[in-house]
């Protein structure tokens, strides 16, 4: 983290991505999927205020 703060700022979007060689985020896929499904279900069940 210290090295990242000392490095010059990035000037493109591609530089914002952390490559798998630095950190492997595959272990989070199951949790990401569960979260997205829960949000989709929640939003599907909501009705707009103007529809009442």
C-alpha positions, -999 to +999 in steps of 0.1 A: +000+000+000+028+024+008+043+019-026+009+026-042+007+060-024+042+069-035+036+060-071+025+088-096-013+090-102-027+068-130-040+085-161-061+057-177-088+033-167-068+002-175-043+011-148-071+010-122-076-028-126-056-050-102-042-079-122-047-115-109-010-118-105-012-092-077-043-104-059-067-133-067-103-122-062-119-154-075-128-165-039-152-136-038-172-147-069-197-167-048-204-138-025-207-113-054-232-135-071-253-140-039-252-102-033-263-093-068-291-119-067-304-105-034-303-070-047-322-080-079-348-098-058-352-069-035-356-044-063-380-066-082-403-067-051-403-029-047-431-009-062-426+027-073-443+052-049-464+065-077-480+031-084-499+030-051 
